[in-house]
């Protein structure tokens, strides 16, 4: 694969001219991402409290996060597909209003199933946000500025991660944890702004293959159930629905996903890398609260404060990451991100159980690395897609990212429940830290595998690029 294929210089995208409203839209989107990321992660620090109230195990209560991620994942690709046909502003209106309904339902919850219902409705509405976050930079920004735009949205994501734990900690220190459902309602203030600044772009108005979309959603849902519940029946059902989905997209006149999309090698490899990266990276927001609660005995409020420094530094470097993707290339950013993540996991594996202040320091490396990874892959994949496939293509990218995160949540929850008698890392001296140390040791190996795959696929192309630049400068 040559440099043009990877960087997307000769892709089928029609490069957009930047409209006057683009900068305003990207800032509104950044604010939306702040509130969206808060909603997705702010419940993590109260999972131990929910577990105690409803007398549930960690793997059971992890559904508060997992079901949100599941619906978020399925919804992102559906909204992405709809955005290829319908006006984005209308989809946003529907999604944000549904998000409001879910928040009210969760606030009034008196039983665990009602909590899950609120999270389902919230996610079904909020799923329009990741689709929008992928589409606006592609539709409204030319290639040379796209990394900057993605960096701004990533900054909003990081700011949400930074203030989410603090806001969550403050709320649960005064009110019941159910009041966490209220904070994301601020997202409704963005709706009239989107209605004002988004254009009236609309696709060809083709039919939506709801059967194909349903088969895809069923495949994803049963796969997650197989991981969470451990039942082979769910796994078999997921496999059957996936085979039916493949038959459907090959036989339908207007399939939910065009099969030719996966013949794009750059896009397909990017999807695979994105799945592994999200699976590995989601260990940070999910496992850290459990670690700090189990090993350090911290209350939810203090857990939130420990997670703040990493998110703050990530927010400060978000725009810089986008600029590096534009000026130094996506490979450079990928290698830098891999280095930071490997360092973070090595430190956590060795020092799980150490002072929370050091844990906060370690998280800085991991959070920045994960954000750089997302910027690099998002820009790369967006450049590999033709214009008419942008919505569903980026939606699939979001789907697989969130699906892998949801599955990883279930796996991590089960690993914590099972525990470990001894540490695989002989350098870890802390008693009782074996479970978390072992998980982070496995993550080191997975992240190293992602880096090796990337180098095998694209390393030679990078070397040729450097040789050409060196020769030209002489």
C-alpha positions as CSV (number, residue, x, y, z in Angstrom):
1,X,0.0,0.0,0.0
2,X,1.5,3.4,-1.0
3,X,1.4,6.7,0.8
4,X,-1.4,8.0,-1.3
5,X,-3.7,5.1,-0.3
6,X,-2.9,5.6,3.4
7,X,-3.0,9.4,3.7
8,X,-6.0,9.5,1.3
9,X,-4.6,12.0,-1.2
10,X,-6.1,10.2,-4.2
11,X,-9.3,9.1,-2.5
12,X,-12.8,9.6,-4.0
13,X,-13.7,12.4,-1.6
14,X,-14.7,15.7,-3.2
15,X,-12.7,18.1,-1.0
16,X,-15.2,20.6,0.4
17,X,-14.6,24.3,0.5
18,X,-14.8,25.6,4.1
19,X,-18.1,27.5,4.6
20,X,-18.2,30.5,7.0
21,X,-20.3,28.5,9.5
22,X,-17.7,25.7,9.8
23,X,-15.7,27.2,12.7
24,X,-18.9,28.0,14.6
25,X,-20.2,24.5,14.0
26,X,-17.0,22.8,15.2
27,X,-17.1,24.8,18.5
28,X,-20.7,23.9,19.1
29,X,-19.8,20.3,18.4
30,X,-17.0,20.5,20.9
31,X,-19.4,21.7,23.6
32,X,-21.8,18.9,22.6
33,X,-18.9,16.4,23.0
34,X,-18.2,17.7,26.4
35,X,-21.7,16.9,27.7
36,X,-21.9,13.7,25.7
37,X,-18.6,12.3,27.1
38,X,-19.8,13.3,30.6
39,X,-22.9,11.3,30.1
40,X,-21.0,8.2,28.9
41,X,-18.5,8.0,31.7
42,X,-19.7,9.9,34.7
43,X,-21.5,6.8,36.0
44,X,-18.3,4.8,36.2
45,X,-17.3,6.2,39.5
46,X,-20.6,5.3,41.1
47,X,-20.8,1.7,39.9
48,X,-19.6,0.5,43.3
49,X,-22.5,2.5,44.9
50,X,-25.1,1.1,42.5
51,X,-23.7,-2.4,43.1
52,X,-24.2,-2.0,46.9
53,X,-27.7,-0.5,46.6
54,X,-29.1,-3.2,44.3
55,X,-26.9,-6.0,45.7
56,X,-25.3,-6.8,42.3
57,X,-21.8,-8.0,41.2
58,X,-19.4,-5.7,39.3
59,X,-20.0,-7.6,36.1
60,X,-23.8,-7.2,36.5
61,X,-23.7,-3.5,37.4
62,X,-21.3,-2.9,34.5
63,X,-24.4,-3.0,32.3
64,X,-25.0,0.6,33.3
65,X,-22.0,1.4,31.1
66,X,-22.2,-1.6,28.7
67,X,-25.8,-1.1,27.6
68,X,-25.2,2.5,27.0
69,X,-22.2,1.6,24.8
70,X,-24.2,-1.1,23.0
71,X,-27.0,1.2,22.0
72,X,-24.6,4.1,21.3
73,X,-22.7,1.8,19.0
74,X,-25.7,0.5,17.0
75,X,-27.3,4.0,16.9
76,X,-24.2,5.7,15.6
77,X,-24.1,3.6,12.4
78,X,-27.9,3.9,11.9
79,X,-27.7,7.7,12.3
80,X,-24.7,7.7,10.0
81,X,-26.6,5.8,7.4
82,X,-29.6,8.1,7.7
83,X,-27.3,11.1,7.4
84,X,-26.5,9.9,3.8
85,X,-30.2,10.3,3.0
86,X,-31.8,12.9,5.4
87,X,-30.9,16.3,6.7
88,X,-28.4,16.1,9.6
89,X,-30.1,18.9,11.5
90,X,-33.4,16.9,11.6
91,X,-31.6,13.8,12.8
92,X,-30.0,15.9,15.6
93,X,-33.3,17.3,16.6
94,X,-34.8,13.9,17.0
95,X,-31.8,12.4,18.8
96,X,-31.4,15.2,21.3
97,X,-35.1,15.2,22.2
98,X,-34.9,11.4,22.8
99,X,-31.9,12.0,24.9
100,X,-34.0,14.3,27.1
101,X,-36.7,11.7,27.5
102,X,-34.1,9.1,28.6
103,X,-32.6,11.5,31.2
104,X,-36.0,12.1,32.8
105,X,-36.7,8.4,32.9
106,X,-33.4,7.7,34.6
107,X,-33.9,10.5,37.1
108,X,-37.1,9.0,38.3
109,X,-35.7,5.4,38.5
110,X,-36.5,3.4,41.7
111,X,-35.3,0.0,40.5
112,X,-32.3,-1.3,38.6
113,X,-34.3,-2.1,35.4
114,X,-35.5,1.5,35.4
115,X,-31.9,2.7,35.5
116,X,-31.1,0.6,32.5
117,X,-34.2,1.9,30.7
118,X,-33.1,5.4,31.2
119,X,-29.6,4.6,29.9
120,X,-31.0,2.8,26.9
121,X,-33.2,5.9,25.9
122,X,-30.3,8.2,26.6
123,X,-28.0,6.2,24.4
124,X,-30.6,5.9,21.6
125,X,-30.8,9.7,21.4
126,X,-27.1,10.5,22.1
127,X,-25.9,8.1,19.4
128,X,-26.6,10.9,16.9
129,X,-23.6,12.8,18.4
130,X,-20.7,10.5,17.4
131,X,-22.2,10.3,13.9
132,X,-22.3,14.1,13.8
133,X,-18.8,14.4,15.2
134,X,-17.5,12.3,12.3
135,X,-19.6,13.9,9.6
136,X,-19.2,17.7,10.3
137,X,-15.3,17.6,9.9
138,X,-15.7,15.7,6.6
139,X,-18.5,17.8,5.1
140,X,-17.4,21.3,6.3
141,X,-13.6,21.1,6.4
142,X,-11.0,20.5,3.6
143,X,-8.4,17.9,4.0
144,X,-5.6,20.3,5.1
145,X,-7.8,21.5,8.0
146,X,-9.5,18.3,8.9
147,X,-7.0,17.2,11.6
148,X,-7.5,20.5,13.3
149,X,-11.2,20.1,13.3
150,X,-10.9,16.5,14.7
151,X,-8.5,17.8,17.3
152,X,-11.1,20.4,18.5
153,X,-13.8,17.8,18.9
154,X,-11.3,15.5,20.7
155,X,-10.6,18.4,23.0
156,X,-14.3,18.7,23.8
157,X,-14.2,14.9,24.5
158,X,-11.3,15.3,26.8
159,X,-12.8,18.3,28.7
160,X,-15.9,16.2,29.3
161,X,-13.7,13.5,30.7
162,X,-11.9,16.0,32.9
163,X,-15.0,17.7,34.4
164,X,-17.2,14.7,34.3
165,X,-15.7,12.9,37.4
166,X,-15.5,16.2,39.3
167,X,-19.2,17.1,38.6
168,X,-20.2,13.5,39.3
169,X,-18.2,13.5,42.6
170,X,-19.8,16.8,43.7
171,X,-23.3,15.6,42.9
172,X,-23.0,12.3,44.6
173,X,-21.5,14.0,47.7
174,X,-24.7,16.0,48.1
175,X,-27.4,14.2,46.2
176,X,-28.3,10.7,45.2
177,X,-26.4,9.3,42.2
178,X,-29.7,9.3,40.2
179,X,-29.2,13.1,39.8
180,X,-26.3,12.3,37.4
181,X,-29.0,11.9,34.8
182,X,-29.8,15.6,35.0
183,X,-26.4,17.1,34.0
184,X,-26.4,16.0,30.3
185,X,-29.8,17.8,29.8
186,X,-27.7,21.0,29.2
187,X,-27.0,19.6,25.7
188,X,-30.4,20.8,24.6
189,X,-29.1,24.4,24.5
190,X,-27.1,23.4,21.4
191,X,-30.2,22.3,19.4
192,X,-31.2,25.8,18.1
193,X,-27.6,26.5,17.2
194,X,-27.4,23.4,15.1
195,X,-30.7,24.3,13.5
196,X,-29.2,27.7,12.6
197,X,-25.7,26.8,11.3
198,X,-26.1,23.4,9.8
199,X,-26.9,23.5,6.1
200,X,-29.7,21.7,4.3
201,X,-27.5,19.0,2.7
202,X,-29.5,15.9,1.9
203,X,-28.6,12.7,0.1
204,X,-30.3,11.0,-2.8
205,X,-33.3,10.1,-0.8
206,X,-32.8,6.3,-1.4
207,X,-34.6,3.6,0.6
208,X,-33.2,2.6,4.0
209,X,-32.6,-1.2,4.3
210,X,-34.1,-1.6,7.7
211,X,-33.9,-5.4,7.5
212,X,-30.2,-5.2,7.0
213,X,-29.8,-2.6,9.8
214,X,-31.9,-4.8,12.1
215,X,-29.7,-7.9,11.3
216,X,-26.6,-5.8,12.1
217,X,-28.1,-4.5,15.3
218,X,-29.1,-8.1,16.4
219,X,-25.6,-9.3,15.6
220,X,-24.1,-6.7,17.8
221,X,-26.5,-7.2,20.7
222,X,-26.2,-11.0,20.8
223,X,-22.4,-10.7,20.6
224,X,-22.3,-8.5,23.6
225,X,-24.7,-10.8,25.5
226,X,-22.4,-13.7,24.7
227,X,-19.5,-11.9,26.2
228,X,-21.4,-10.6,29.3
229,X,-23.4,-13.7,30.1
230,X,-21.1,-16.4,28.8
231,X,-23.8,-18.3,27.0
232,X,-22.9,-20.1,23.7
233,X,-26.5,-19.7,22.5
234,X,-26.0,-16.0,22.3
235,X,-22.7,-16.4,20.4
236,X,-24.4,-18.9,18.0
237,X,-27.3,-16.5,17.4
238,X,-24.9,-13.6,16.8
239,X,-23.0,-15.7,14.2
240,X,-26.3,-16.7,12.4
241,X,-27.5,-13.1,12.3
242,X,-24.1,-12.0,11.0
243,X,-24.3,-14.6,8.1
244,X,-27.8,-13.4,7.3
245,X,-26.5,-9.8,7.3
246,X,-23.8,-10.7,4.8
247,X,-26.4,-12.4,2.6
248,X,-28.7,-9.4,2.8
249,X,-26.1,-6.8,1.8
250,X,-25.2,-8.9,-1.2
251,X,-28.7,-9.5,-2.4
252,X,-30.5,-6.2,-1.5
253,X,-30.8,-3.5,-4.3
254,X,-29.9,-0.8,-1.8
255,X,-28.2,-2.6,1.1
256,X,-27.6,-1.0,4.5
257,X,-23.9,-1.2,3.8
258,X,-22.4,-1.5,0.4
259,X,-20.1,-4.6,0.1
260,X,-17.6,-2.6,-1.9
261,X,-16.9,-0.5,1.1
262,X,-14.9,-3.4,2.6
263,X,-12.9,-3.8,-0.6
264,X,-11.2,-0.5,0.4
265,X,-8.1,-1.9,2.1
266,X,-7.2,1.3,3.9
267,X,-10.7,1.5,5.4
268,X,-10.9,-2.1,6.4
269,X,-7.5,-2.1,8.2
270,X,-8.4,1.1,9.9
271,X,-11.6,-0.5,11.2
272,X,-9.6,-3.4,12.6
273,X,-7.1,-1.2,14.3
274,X,-9.8,1.0,15.7
275,X,-11.5,-2.0,17.4
276,X,-8.3,-3.1,19.1
277,X,-7.4,0.4,20.1
278,X,-10.8,1.1,21.7
279,X,-10.8,-2.2,23.5
280,X,-7.4,-1.5,25.0
281,X,-8.0,2.2,25.8
282,X,-11.4,1.7,27.5
283,X,-9.5,0.0,30.4
284,X,-8.5,3.5,31.6
285,X,-12.0,5.0,32.3
286,X,-13.6,1.7,33.4
287,X,-10.9,-0.1,35.4
288,X,-9.4,2.9,37.2
289,X,-12.4,3.7,39.4
290,X,-12.6,0.0,40.4
291,X,-8.8,-0.1,41.1
292,X,-8.9,3.0,43.3
293,X,-12.0,1.8,45.2
294,X,-10.7,-1.8,45.8
295,X,-7.0,-1.2,46.4
296,X,-6.9,2.4,47.7
297,X,-10.3,2.5,49.4
298,X,-11.2,5.8,47.9
299,X,-14.8,7.2,47.9
300,X,-16.4,8.1,44.6
301,X,-15.7,11.8,45.1
302,X,-12.0,11.3,45.5
303,X,-11.9,8.8,42.6
304,X,-13.2,11.6,40.4
305,X,-10.4,14.0,41.4
306,X,-7.7,11.4,40.8
307,X,-8.9,11.0,37.2
308,X,-9.0,14.8,36.5
309,X,-5.3,15.6,35.8
310,X,-5.1,13.1,32.9
311,X,-8.2,14.5,31.3
312,X,-7.2,18.1,31.8
313,X,-3.8,17.6,30.1
314,X,-5.5,15.7,27.3
315,X,-7.9,18.6,26.8
316,X,-4.9,21.0,26.6
317,X,-3.2,18.9,24.0
318,X,-6.2,18.0,21.9
319,X,-5.8,20.7,19.3
320,X,-2.1,20.2,19.2
321,X,-2.7,16.5,18.3
322,X,-4.9,17.6,15.4
323,X,-2.3,20.0,14.1
324,X,0.3,17.2,14.3
325,X,-1.9,15.0,12.1
326,X,-2.1,17.8,9.5
327,X,1.6,18.8,9.6
328,X,3.5,15.7,10.5
329,X,1.1,13.0,9.2
330,X,-1.1,10.4,10.8
331,X,1.8,7.9,11.2
332,X,3.8,10.2,13.3
333,X,0.8,10.7,15.6
334,X,0.2,7.0,15.7
335,X,3.7,6.1,16.8
336,X,3.7,8.9,19.5
337,X,0.3,7.6,20.8
338,X,1.5,4.0,21.0
339,X,4.6,5.0,23.0
340,X,2.4,6.9,25.5
341,X,0.0,4.0,25.9
342,X,2.7,1.4,26.4
343,X,4.3,3.6,29.0
344,X,1.0,4.0,30.8
345,X,0.2,0.3,30.9
346,X,3.7,-0.7,32.0
347,X,3.5,1.7,34.9
348,X,0.0,0.6,35.9
349,X,1.0,-3.1,35.7
350,X,4.1,-2.5,37.8
351,X,2.6,-0.1,40.4
352,X,-1.1,-1.1,40.7
353,X,-1.8,-0.3,44.3
354,X,0.5,2.6,44.6
355,X,-0.5,6.1,45.8
356,X,-3.4,7.6,44.0
357,X,-1.2,10.6,43.1
358,X,1.0,8.4,41.1
359,X,-2.0,6.7,39.4
360,X,-3.1,10.2,38.4
361,X,0.3,10.8,36.8
362,X,0.2,7.5,34.9
363,X,-3.2,8.3,33.5
364,X,-1.9,11.4,31.8
365,X,0.2,9.3,29.5
366,X,-2.6,6.9,28.7
367,X,-5.3,9.5,28.2
368,X,-3.2,11.6,25.8
369,X,-2.1,8.5,23.9
370,X,-5.7,7.3,23.5
371,X,-6.8,10.7,22.2
372,X,-3.9,10.9,19.7
373,X,-4.8,7.4,18.5
374,X,-8.4,8.5,17.8
375,X,-7.4,11.6,15.9
376,X,-5.0,9.7,13.8
377,X,-7.4,6.9,12.8
378,X,-10.4,9.3,12.4
379,X,-8.6,11.4,9.9
380,X,-7.1,8.5,8.0
381,X,-10.4,6.7,7.7
382,X,-12.3,9.8,6.6
383,X,-9.9,10.4,3.8
384,X,-10.3,6.8,2.5
385,X,-14.1,7.1,1.9
386,X,-16.0,8.3,-1.1
387,X,-18.4,11.2,-0.4
388,X,-21.6,9.1,-0.8
389,X,-20.3,6.6,1.8
390,X,-19.1,9.1,4.4
391,X,-22.0,8.8,6.7
392,X,-22.3,5.0,6.9
393,X,-18.5,4.5,6.7
394,X,-17.8,6.8,9.6
395,X,-20.9,5.3,11.4
396,X,-19.4,1.8,11.1
397,X,-16.2,3.1,12.5
398,X,-18.0,4.5,15.5
399,X,-20.1,1.3,15.7
400,X,-17.0,-1.0,15.9
401,X,-15.2,1.4,18.3
402,X,-18.1,1.5,20.8
403,X,-18.9,-2.2,20.4
404,X,-15.3,-3.2,21.2
405,X,-15.4,-0.8,24.1
406,X,-18.7,-2.4,25.4
407,X,-17.3,-5.9,25.0
408,X,-14.1,-4.9,26.7
409,X,-16.2,-3.5,29.6
410,X,-17.8,-6.9,30.1
411,X,-14.5,-8.7,29.9
412,X,-12.8,-6.4,32.4
413,X,-15.8,-6.7,34.8
414,X,-15.6,-10.5,34.6
415,X,-11.8,-10.5,35.1
416,X,-12.2,-8.3,38.3
417,X,-15.0,-10.6,39.6
418,X,-12.8,-13.7,39.0
419,X,-9.7,-12.2,40.6
420,X,-6.2,-13.5,40.5
421,X,-4.0,-15.3,43.2
422,X,-0.6,-14.2,41.8
423,X,0.8,-11.4,39.7
424,X,2.3,-12.1,36.3
425,X,4.4,-9.0,36.7
426,X,7.2,-9.9,39.2
427,X,8.0,-6.2,39.7
428,X,4.6,-5.5,41.3
429,X,5.1,-5.7,45.1
430,X,1.5,-4.9,46.2
431,X,-0.6,-7.6,47.8
432,X,-4.1,-7.8,46.4
433,X,-3.1,-6.0,43.2
434,X,-2.6,-9.1,41.2
435,X,-5.9,-8.9,39.3
436,X,-5.4,-5.3,38.0
437,X,-1.6,-5.9,37.4
438,X,-2.4,-8.9,35.2
439,X,-5.0,-7.1,33.2
440,X,-2.6,-4.2,32.4
441,X,0.1,-6.8,31.6
442,X,-2.2,-8.3,28.9
443,X,-3.0,-4.8,27.6
444,X,0.8,-4.2,27.1
445,X,0.9,-7.2,24.9
446,X,-2.3,-6.2,23.0
447,X,-1.0,-2.6,22.4
448,X,2.4,-4.0,21.2
449,X,0.5,-6.2,18.8
450,X,-1.4,-3.2,17.4
451,X,1.8,-1.3,16.9
452,X,3.4,-4.3,15.2
453,X,0.5,-4.8,12.8
454,X,0.6,-1.1,12.0
455,X,4.4,-1.2,11.3
456,X,4.1,-4.3,9.1
457,X,1.3,-2.8,7.0
458,X,2.6,0.8,6.7
459,X,6.2,0.8,7.9
460,X,7.8,0.5,4.5
461,X,5.5,3.2,3.1
462,X,6.7,5.5,5.9
463,X,10.4,4.6,5.1
464,X,9.9,5.4,1.4
465,X,8.3,8.7,2.3
466,X,11.3,9.7,4.5
467,X,13.7,8.7,1.8
468,X,11.9,10.8,-0.7
469,X,11.9,13.8,1.7
470,X,15.7,13.3,2.4
471,X,16.6,13.0,-1.3
472,X,14.6,16.1,-2.1
473,X,16.2,18.2,0.6
474,X,19.8,17.5,-0.7
